[in-house]
């Protein structure tokens, strides 16, 4: 589990897969992002200007949607994770803003994958 302010070693461009931990831009209330996504090749200044969260990947596009763990997911796409979307869960479910509250997250908001603390 990661605490607020934890430092992590990341790989921009790392493979997003189930079980991996990713760093993604924190959405504004209502699960919106007022600015375009930050490119994985962006400068450190551009990255520092945004707020980031760390979550574990529970499902990727095309995977069965984990409706048993995240019952509030949008079912309009059927029972699979839609293209360009991810199911993300925090390791502390009682204190985590993740797919249980926000539904699917856009893949383009992922900056990197975590490779170590």
N, C-alpha and C positions, 0 to 999 in steps of 0.2 A: 504494500500500500504506500502511496506517495502522499506527503503532507504538503500543504500550501507552502510555496517558496522553495520546494525541493529542486535541486539541480540534477539534470539528467543529461546523459550523452545520447545524442540523436543522430540519425542518418537521414538526411533529406533525400527523398527518392527511394527509401527502403520499401520493401514489399509489404503491402497491407494484406494481412491474412488473419484468420480467426486465431484468437489467443495472443496476438501481438498487441503491444501497447503503442498508442499513437498520441501525437501532440496535434491538437487542432484548435482553430480559432474559436474562442468563446462567443456564442451567439448573444445578441441583444435580447431583451425580453420579447417573448412572442416567437422565438426561434427565427430571428431574422439577422442578417448581416448588412449593415448600412454601406459598407465599402466592398469593392471587388475583392476576390480572394487574393492572398499573397502567393506569388509564384514560389515554387520550391527553390529557385535560384535567386530569390530576393536578397537584398543586402541585409546585414545585421541591423541596420537602422530601421528599415522597413518592418522587420520582424519585431523589433523592440517596441514599435509604435502600436502594436496590437496586444490583446489579452489572449492567453492560451490556457487550455485545459488538457489534462492527461486522462485518457480512457482506454479501456481494453476492448478490442474488436470481438463482438459476439457473432456477427454474421456479415458476409460481403455480398455484393450483387449476385443474384442467381441462387444463393443458398436458401434453404427453407427458413422462413421467418420464425424466430423463436417465440411464438405466440404464448407458449406456456410460461416463459420468463418475462415477457414484455407484452401483456395482453392488449395494451392500448395502441399497438401498431396499426397503421392504416391498411385496411384489407382490400383496397381498390385494385391493387396489383395482384391479388390472389394471396397465395400462401408462400410466396418467395420474395426476397429482398429485391426491390426494383433496381434497374441500372442506375449507376451513379450515386447510390445510397449505401449507407452502412448502419448497422445496429451496433451502438456503443454502450458499454456498461461500466460504471465505476466499481471499484473493488469494495467500496463501503456503501452498500445500497441504502442505508438509512440517511446518508448525508451526501448524496451524489446527484448532480444534475446530468441526466443521461437519457437514453432512448426510452426509459420508463416514463419520463415526463415529456420529452420533446419529440418522440418518434424517430424517424429516420434522419440521419445526418448526411449532408452532401460530401462526397469523396473529395471534391475540390477544396474543402476547408481543412483537410489534413495537410500539415506542413511536413511532418516527419514521423519516423518510427523510432521508438526508444530502444537503444541497444545496451544501456547500462545506467547505473546511478552515478 
